[in-house]
Amino acid sequence: MKRTTILTVLLATLAALTLGIAACTPAEKGAPEKKANQEQAKAPDAAPTVSVKPADDTQPKVEDKVAPGDEAKPSVGLPDTQIGLSAGNIFDIPEPAAAKQNDTEPGDEDTLPRVHPKSPPVIPHGIAEFLPITRANNACLDCHESDVPVPASHRTDLRNAPGKVGEALVGARYNCVACHVPRTDAKPLVKNTF
């Protein structure tokens, strides 16, 4: 079939669903099919329409059976305090606890272990005096190009030359805080079992 034919069939189906079936009453069942057949007869070159029959409302519905005396029992489920990361009601908007930013100088603190083997390491010192990182200025590189050099992966263009380690930092790695976050005293919302 041509694409236009497929599109015509889809549009006819959508029209049958939205106009015909929604407007049908039990006495008018079959009206969308009859109308579609009449339109098909008027336009013989048009794509065939797809007829969709409305759902039969005469089928018995399955309802929950409640035993006598069970009407007052609560439904099975989790209480609000066990849903989500917050330990409160799901409709509450809790204020997050303020976290103190790290204000130590570079070299004052030891590095933290990585969360998982390939994760970027956490910055072990304060970064307020090094921000913002702009196109003209990246104060992180004052130390990390000489004293504590960045790893070879930061000088490898993984998109254009994945096997070549260059001399300079690759542009995709220029904004350090896109991957590396500074240490704070923030408490985890949930226990990390990763």
C-alpha positions as CSV (number, residue, x, y, z in Angstrom):
1,M,0.0,0.0,0.0
2,K,1.1,3.5,-0.6
3,R,1.8,5.8,2.3
4,T,-1.2,8.0,1.5
5,T,-3.5,5.0,1.5
6,I,-2.3,3.9,5.0
7,L,-2.7,7.5,6.2
8,T,-6.3,7.6,4.8
9,V,-7.1,4.3,6.6
10,L,-5.7,5.6,9.9
11,L,-7.6,8.9,9.5
12,A,-10.8,7.0,8.7
13,T,-10.3,4.8,11.8
14,L,-9.8,7.8,14.0
15,A,-12.9,9.5,12.6
16,A,-14.9,6.3,13.2
17,L,-13.7,6.1,16.8
18,T,-14.2,9.7,17.7
19,L,-17.3,10.6,15.8
20,G,-19.2,7.4,15.3
21,I,-18.7,5.3,18.3
22,A,-18.8,8.0,20.9
23,A,-22.1,9.3,19.6
24,C,-23.8,5.9,19.3
25,T,-26.6,4.9,21.5
26,P,-27.7,1.2,21.8
27,A,-30.4,1.8,19.2
28,E,-27.9,3.3,16.7
29,K,-25.4,0.5,16.8
30,G,-24.0,-0.1,13.3
31,A,-24.7,3.6,12.4
32,P,-20.9,4.4,12.0
33,E,-20.5,1.3,9.8
34,K,-23.5,2.3,7.6
35,K,-22.3,5.9,7.3
36,A,-18.7,4.7,6.4
37,N,-20.2,2.3,3.8
38,Q,-22.2,5.2,2.3
39,E,-19.1,7.4,2.1
40,Q,-17.2,4.5,0.5
41,A,-19.8,4.1,-2.1
42,K,-19.7,7.8,-3.0
43,A,-15.9,7.8,-3.3
44,P,-14.8,4.5,-5.0
45,D,-11.2,5.6,-5.4
46,A,-10.8,6.3,-1.7
47,A,-9.1,3.8,0.6
48,P,-11.3,1.3,2.4
49,T,-12.5,2.4,5.8
50,V,-12.0,0.3,8.9
51,S,-15.1,-0.4,10.8
52,V,-14.8,-0.6,14.6
53,K,-17.7,-2.0,16.6
54,P,-18.6,-0.4,19.9
55,A,-18.0,-2.3,23.1
56,D,-20.9,-4.5,24.2
57,D,-22.3,-2.9,27.4
58,T,-24.5,-5.9,28.1
59,Q,-21.7,-8.0,29.5
60,P,-21.7,-8.4,33.3
61,K,-19.2,-6.3,35.1
62,V,-16.8,-7.9,37.6
63,E,-17.1,-6.0,40.9
64,D,-15.2,-6.5,44.1
65,K,-17.1,-8.7,46.5
66,V,-17.1,-7.5,50.1
67,A,-17.9,-10.0,52.8
68,P,-20.4,-8.9,55.5
69,G,-18.5,-7.1,58.3
70,D,-15.4,-6.3,56.0
71,E,-16.7,-2.9,54.9
72,A,-14.7,-1.0,57.6
73,K,-11.3,-2.7,56.9
74,P,-8.8,-0.5,55.1
75,S,-7.7,-1.4,51.6
76,V,-4.5,-3.2,51.0
77,G,-1.6,-0.9,50.1
78,L,1.3,1.2,51.4
79,P,0.8,4.0,53.8
80,D,1.7,7.5,52.5
81,T,4.9,7.5,54.6
82,Q,6.3,4.6,52.7
83,I,5.8,6.1,49.2
84,G,8.6,8.1,47.6
85,L,11.8,9.4,49.0
86,S,10.2,11.6,51.7
87,A,9.1,10.0,54.9
88,G,5.9,12.0,55.1
89,N,2.5,12.4,53.5
90,I,2.7,12.4,49.7
91,F,0.7,15.6,49.6
92,D,3.1,17.5,51.9
93,I,5.8,19.6,50.3
94,P,8.7,19.3,52.7
95,E,11.5,21.8,52.9
96,P,14.8,20.2,52.2
97,A,17.4,20.4,55.0
98,A,20.1,23.0,54.3
99,A,23.4,21.5,53.3
100,K,26.6,23.2,54.2
101,Q,28.9,23.6,51.3
102,N,32.5,22.5,51.6
103,D,34.8,25.5,52.3
104,T,38.1,23.7,52.7
105,E,41.1,24.6,50.7
106,P,42.5,22.2,48.0
107,G,44.7,19.6,49.7
108,D,43.1,19.9,53.1
109,E,40.9,16.8,52.8
110,D,41.5,13.3,51.5
111,T,39.6,12.2,48.4
112,L,36.5,10.1,48.9
113,P,36.1,6.6,47.4
114,R,34.1,6.5,44.2
115,V,30.4,5.5,44.4
116,H,31.0,2.9,41.7
117,P,34.1,2.1,39.6
118,K,33.4,4.4,36.6
119,S,31.8,7.3,38.5
120,P,33.5,10.7,38.5
121,P,35.2,11.4,41.8
122,V,33.7,13.9,44.2
123,I,35.6,17.2,44.5
124,P,37.2,17.0,48.0
125,H,37.6,20.8,48.5
126,G,35.5,23.9,48.3
127,I,34.9,25.4,44.8
128,A,33.2,28.7,45.5
129,E,36.3,30.7,44.6
130,F,36.7,28.7,41.4
131,L,33.3,29.5,40.0
132,P,31.9,30.3,37.6
133,I,33.6,28.3,34.9
134,T,33.5,30.4,31.7
135,R,34.8,30.0,28.2
136,A,37.6,32.5,29.1
137,N,38.4,31.2,32.6
138,N,38.5,27.7,34.2
139,A,40.3,28.2,37.6
140,C,40.2,24.4,38.1
141,L,42.9,24.0,35.5
142,D,45.3,26.2,37.4
143,C,46.1,23.2,39.5
144,H,44.8,20.3,37.5
145,E,47.0,21.0,34.5
146,S,50.2,20.8,36.6
147,D,50.1,19.7,40.3
148,V,47.2,17.2,40.0
149,P,46.9,16.6,36.3
150,V,43.6,15.5,34.8
151,P,43.5,11.9,33.5
152,A,44.2,11.0,29.9
153,S,40.4,10.4,29.4
154,H,39.9,14.2,29.7
155,R,42.3,14.8,26.9
156,T,40.7,12.2,24.6
157,D,38.0,13.2,22.1
158,L,35.7,10.2,22.4
159,R,33.5,11.4,19.5
160,N,36.1,12.3,16.8
161,A,39.4,10.6,17.8
162,P,38.7,8.0,20.5
163,G,42.1,6.4,20.3
164,K,44.2,9.6,20.5
165,V,45.2,11.3,23.7
166,G,45.8,15.0,23.0
167,E,47.8,17.7,24.9
168,A,44.9,19.9,25.9
169,L,41.6,19.3,27.7
170,V,38.9,18.2,25.3
171,G,36.0,20.8,25.0
172,A,33.4,18.3,26.2
173,R,35.3,17.9,29.5
174,Y,36.0,21.7,30.0
175,N,33.1,22.3,32.4
176,C,34.3,20.3,35.4
177,V,31.1,20.6,37.5
178,A,29.0,19.0,34.8
179,C,30.3,15.7,36.1
180,H,32.2,16.4,39.4
181,V,30.3,17.6,42.4
182,P,31.7,19.1,45.6
183,R,31.5,17.4,48.9
184,T,28.8,18.7,51.3
185,D,27.3,17.6,54.6
186,A,24.0,16.6,53.0
187,K,22.5,13.4,54.3
188,P,21.2,10.9,51.8
189,L,17.4,10.8,51.3
190,V,17.5,7.0,51.2
191,K,20.1,4.4,51.9
192,N,22.2,3.7,48.9
193,T,22.3,-0.1,48.1
194,F,24.0,0.3,44.8
